[in-house]
Amino acid sequence: MKLYSRIATSVLVSTLLTTSLAHAASQALLVNVGDYQNEDITDLYATSRDVSIMRELLQQNSIFGDEVITLSDQQATYQNVRDALRNMIAQLNDNEIALFYFSGHGGQFKDTSGDETDDHRDEALILYDSVWDFESARNVLLDDELAEIYASIDKGKLIVLVDACNSGSLDKGIAVRGMKPRADAASSEILGKSLGYKDVSAKFVDTQQYTEVTRSADNAVHYVALHAANDDELALLSPDGSYFTLGLQDALRSIAPDQLTPALLAQRATNFIKGKVPPDRNFEPQLRGNPALFEKGLWLASTPPVSASPPPPPASPVSDTQSAKPVQTQQTVSIWDKFDRLTQKFPHPDFTLAVDPGDSISIGEFYSLTLNLPFSGYVSVVAVDQGSNEPVILYPNKFMPDETKYPAGPLVLPPESAFFWGLQAQEPPSTTQFVAIVSFRPLNLYAKAQSKGAANASEGVYALLNPVEVDTLSRATGVAATIAAVKKIVNIVPR
């Protein structure tokens, strides 16, 4: 599911572009729906305030000039929004930026294309004229269609901001904000923006089929998105505006434009929300798109290159008296180095890994791992000895095989409740690299190893990781690459 956060992007774009993109043509499409034609949908009183905040931010920074289109309520029909988004993207040239901002309800519908293998639900933006009955839904902007639109970008950059519930993965999904009786909506100080799950299918209005989009590097490279909440969370709003949008506004006032990155903006918005809403109703903004852009502040000015192998240098002429040098074969990269590169490609400043008792562990000694997760997600831990080609999956394992989503913050492995398994240093003495990975979606490393009958260690508790999985992680792009990795090197010494 993929829904983009509502106001965050506009703020992001305005600050990032002020210093670096003064001469780049920019366009913005701001969409808000608070008054719905469908009387069964709870109206959202804060979306008009949200779009005003967004528009003011753009005007104050003089980024988009007069190139800002606003579609509100009755104007924000499926046809109008879809056409405006397509037209804006079609006009993009190199070094130009487009911003798409949405504030309103998100929704989930039964998946009919088979692409939503995790939850079998399509996500959608709920627009002014969206309707559904017991058989089908109409005039909803599906994640499948959004993915097709985004994949058509071959020049410039698109920034997507979606302030809606269940929006964690809306670049291919959006969840409807929980339904609330209309009579109760106005009396609630904190209101959610979800309509819940509808067990009906939805199609594009003017087509019965769509082109399946593969999330390759070419598709992911042209956009970044910040979503208000994860797929299973409700984005909340107050009389002053949506909390996610207010969090963005707060971040932009306190961070210098030349220091702002999408990752930092997401983190500051997350902290703002935690300080404003009750703990049992907390929600966490989600960063999506090209991960190579998350830590860069001025990336919006040009299209980053897609990684490609450089062409070989021209061969030097060989004289009759000079012996030709043997052709050098490509050097194999060790598993150790592959994990090292993985942690360099997907770092996070708040992701830490510590080993107790320390950097040196005696053979036979039990140890534990303490992680500080930078965001809520699924955890995988792998260990590999220097010189070995057999990385071991420490977690998940035989005793804790299920993928569990952990909240951001400290995590100790094994947990105190895991009295039936432990981590113990084994022969031979070695230098060992521990790699911890946190991901928005389950990686299923242990399950994949078990299904392939991989040999395992320590009486079958841990499985061996197929080295191919390391390459797959390193090549990940788009939503698949929303991970963070950290390493810790420890010496295993004789007792």
N, C-alpha and C positions, 0 to 999 in steps of 0.2 A: 504494500500500500504506500502511496506517495502523495503526500499533500504538502504544499509549500506554506511556510509561515507567512502570516498576513502582511505585517508591516516591516519586518526586519530588513528586507532587501532594499527598500527605498532608502532607508537610513544608511545602509551599507554603501549603496552606490553613491549617495550624496557625499559622504565623507571621503571615500576613496578617490572619487573622481575630481574633487575640488582642486587638488594640487597637480594631478597628473594628466587630466583629460580636458583641459580647458579648451583645446582646439579640436576635440573629437566630437563629431555629431552624435547626439544621443536622443533617444525616444523613450517615452514611458507610457504604459497603459495601466491605469489605476481602476480597479473594479471593486465595488462594495455593494453588498445586498443585505439590507436590514429589514425591508418591508417586502415580504414575499407574496406573490399572487396566490399561491396555494395556501389556503387558510389553515391547513393541518400542520404547517411549518411554523414553529415559534419565531416571531420577529426578533431581531437582534438590534437593540437600541444603540450599541456602541460603535457600529461599523461606520456611521457617518462621521463620528469623532475620529476614528482611525484614519479614514481617508483624508480628513482635513490635516491631521498631523503629518501625513505623508506628503501631501501637496505643499505644505509650508516648508518642510525640509528641503524639498526639491527647489522651491523658489528662493529660499535663503541662500542656497549654495550655487545658484545660477548654473546648474549643470545642464538642464534640459531646455531652458528657455521657454519658448511657446510650444515645444514639441511634447506636450503632456495631454493625453486623452483620458478623461474620467467618465466612466460608465457607472451610474448609480441607480439602484432599485429598478424602476421600470425600464431604464435603458439597458440594464445588464441582462439581456436575454441571451439564450444559448447562441443564436445566430449572430448577434452583435458582438459578443465577446470572442467567439471563435474567429469570425472574420477579421476583427481588429487585431487579434494576436497574430494571425497568419500574415496579414498585410504588414504589420510592423516588422516581423522577422524577415519577410521577403525584401524589405528595403535596406537591410543591414549590409554595410560594406566593411572592409577591413578597418580596424581601429575605431569602429563605432560600437555603441552599446545600446542595448534595449533592456528595459526594466518592465517586468510583469508583476503586478501586485494584486492580491486578492484578499478581501476580508468578507467573510460570510460563513455559511454552513458548509461542512464537508459531509460526504456520505459514502456508504459501502453498499455494493450490490453483488448479486450472484455472478461469479465469473463464468463466462461462456466460451472464452477463447482458449482456456487451458493454460494461460501463462502465469496465473497466480497459484503456484504449486504449494505455497506455504499455508495460506488460509482460504484459498478458493474464493476470494472476494475481489471484485473490481472496486477501485476507489474513484470518486468523482467530486467535482465542484458543483455545488447546488446553486443554480442560477435563478433569476427572477421567475422564469416560466417553467421551471422543472416540475414535472408531475410523475406520479407512478400509481399503479393499481396492483391488483393481486397477480397480474400476469407480466407486466413489463414496466419499464421506466422510460421517460422521454425527456429530451432537452436537458440532460445532465452531461457535463463535460468530463468524460471518462479519462482515467489514467492512460489507457491505451491510445487514445487520440492525442493526449498531451505528449506522450512519448514520440508519436509519429511527427508531431509539429516540431518538437525540439530536435529530432534527428535530421530535420531538413536544413538546419543552420549550417552553412558552410563558410560563413564570414562573420567577423565581429563576435560579440559576446552577448549572452542573455543572462540576466539575473532574475531569479524567481523568488518571490516572497509570498508565502501563503500563511495567513493567520486563520487557521481553522483547526478543529479537533481531528484526532486520528490522522495527522498529516505527515507522519514521519517519513513515508516513502512515496509521496504523491507524484514524483516524476514518473510513476507508473501506478499510483494509487492514492485514494483519499477515503476517509471514513466519515460517515454521516454523524453529526453531532447529536448527542442523546436527545430524544424527544422529551419535551416538557410541556405540560398543559398550558395553553395560552393564558388562562386566567391567572396562573402563578408566575408567569414570566416577569412581569413588571415589579412584583414585590420582592424578588430575589436580588440581593446586593451583588452576589457573585453568580453569574450564569454561565453554563457551559455552552459550547458551540457545536454540539454533535447531534445528529438526528438518529444515530443507531444504524443497525444493519437491516437492509430490506432484502428478503428472500425472493427477489425477482431479478430478471436479467435486464440489462440496458444496452442499447446499441447506438452507434452514430446515427444522427438523424437522417442524413442524406446518403448513407451507404450501409450495406448489410455486412461488409467485410472491411478489414483494415489490413495494412501491411505490417507484418510482425517486425518489430525493431530489435535488432541485436545491439546490446549495450557495449559497443566496442570503444576503443580509445578515440576514434574519429567522432563518434556521437557525443561522448562525455566531455570532450575538450572544450566545448563552446558554451557551457553554462555552469553556474553554481546556484544553489538554492538553500534557503534557510526556512525550515518548517517550524511552526509553533510548538507542536507536540508530537510525541511518538504515536505509532499506529494504535496503541491500546490506551491512549490518554485523552483527556478532555482539555481543550484550551479554554481558559476562563476569561471573562471580561467583567469590567466594573463600570459604574456610571461615568468615569473619567476616560474610559477607553479600554481596549483589550490589554491584559497584563503583558503579553508578549510585545506588543507595540510600545507600551510604556517602558518596557525594559530596554528596547532598542533606543528609544529616545534618551533614556538615562545614560546609556553607554556612549552615545554620540556626543553628549555634553561633556563627558569626562575623559575621552580618549582623543589624543591628537590625531588628525587625519592621516599623517604620514606613518603612524604607528598602528593603525587599525587594520586588522585582517579579519576574514570571515570567521576563523576559528575563535579569535578573541571576542568578536562581537557575540557569537553564540554563547561563549562562556559567561560573559557579563550579563547577557539577557537571562541566562539560566540562574545566576546568582540573584538577580533582581526578583525573579519570580519566586524563588525560595523564600525571600524575605517578605513577600507580600501575601502569599496565599497559605491557607492551613496545610500542614504537612500531609494530611490524608488526601488532599486534592492537588498536590504538586504535579506539575508537568514539565517536561524537559525539551527545549528546542533541539531540532535535529538538522545537521548539516549534510547536504547532498550535492551531487554533481561531480565535478572533476577534483579529486583530492589534491592534485598538484597545485591547486589554487587556494587551498584552505589557509595556508600559512603565509601567503604573499599579499602585500598591501596594495601594490600598484599594478596588479596583473590585468586589470580591466582595459588597459590601453592597447593591448595587442593580443593576437592569438598565440598562445604558447605552442611550440612545435610538438608534433606527435613523434614519440620516440621512434627512431629508425636506425638501422645499422648504416654507418658511413660507408661510402663507396671505397673500394680498395684503391690504394695509391697506384699510379702508373708504374709499370715494371721498368727497372733501369736496364739500358742496353748492356749486353754482355759481349766483350771483345773475344776474338778468337783465342787469345792467350790467357783469358780470364775464365776461371771455372765458375759455372753458375752455382749460386748458393741454393741449398735445399729449401723447398717451400715449407714455411712454418705452419704447422697445424694449429687449430684453435685450442687453447688451453682449457681443460675442464675445470669448472668452478666447483670447489668443495662444498659439501653441505654446510660446514662451519661458516664459510664465506657467504653462502646464500642466506643464511639466517641473519648474519651481520648486515647484509644489504637490505633485508626485509625491515629490520629495525631502523635503518637509516631512511628508508623510503616512507615509512608510516610512523614517524615519531609523534609524541604528544608531550608538551612540557609538564603536564600534571600527572603523567603516567609513570609510576615508579615501581620497582621490584627490589625487595630486600630478602636476604637469606639469613635465617637464624640457625646456627650460631654465628655466622660471619662468612668471610671470604675464604676460609679454610675449614674443611670438614674431614674428620677422621673416618676411615673406612669402618663401617659398622655403626656409625653414629646416626641418630635420627635428626632430621632437620625439618624446618617449615619455611614456607614462602609467604611473604606479606606483600600484597599488591595494593596500590592506591589507584582505583579505576577513575579515569577522567570523565567518563560518562557511563550511563547504564548500558549493559550489554552482556554478551555471552563470552565466557572466558575459556581459553585453551592455553595449556602450558606444555612446552616441549623442552627436552634436554638432549644435547649432543656433545660427545667427547671430541676433543681436538684430534683430528686424524681419522675419525670414524665416519662411516657413511650410513649409520643406523641411528637416526634420531628416535628418541623414545617419547611417546605421548604420556606425560605424567597425569594430565587432567584434561578431559574426563578419563575415567578408567573403569575397570570391571565393577568396582563397588559403587561408583557414582557415574554411571554411563549416560545419564540424561543431560541434555543441554539445559542449563539453568540461567535465567536472566538475573544478573546481580545489579543492585543500584550503584550509582557512583559513590566512591568512597573506599574505605579500607576493606580488604578481603584477605583472610588468612587461610592457607591451604597446607595441610588438611584442616578442615574446620573442627572445632572442638567436639562436635557430635560424631565425627568420623573415627570412632574408637576401633573400627574393624580394618582400617588400613593406615599406612604411614609411609613417609618418605625416608629411606635409609641409604646412605652412601655405600656403594658396592665396589668390589674389585673390578678392574685394576686401578691403581693410582692414575689420576688424569687431571687435565684442565677441562672443565665442563662449562658449557654455555647454556644457561637457562633462558628461554625466550617465552614471554607471556604475551598473549594476544587478546584484545577485547574487540568485539565486533557487534555491529547492530543486528546482524542476523547470525544464526547458528552456523558454525563452520563444519560441524559433524566429522571432525578428523578421526575421532575414535571409532565412530560407527562405520565410517568408510574403511578403516583399517581392518575392523572385524569382519566386514562383509567380504573382503578380499582374502581373508585367511592369513593376514600378516603374522609372522612369528612375533611372539611377545616375550617380555622379560618378567622377572620376579614372580615366578609361578603363575603367570598368566594374568596378573593384575594390570599391567601396562602393555600397550600395543606399540608396534613399530610404525613410524610414519613413513608413508611412501614419499620418497624425495620429489616425485612429480607434484605433490600437493604444495610444496614450497614454491615451485615455479609458478603454479596456478595463483597462489596468493600474491606473488611479486608482480604478476602481470595484470592483476585485478584493476578495473577501472569503474567509473560510475558508482552506482549504489553498492556493487560488490566490493568496492575498495574503501568503504567507510569503516575502517579498522584502525587500531593503534597498536603498536608493538614496542616492547622494551626488552632489554637483555640484561643479564647479570652473569659475570664470569667468576667461577669459584674453583679452587684447587681441592681435589680429593686426594688426601694424603694418607700414608700408612699410619696405623694406630701407634 
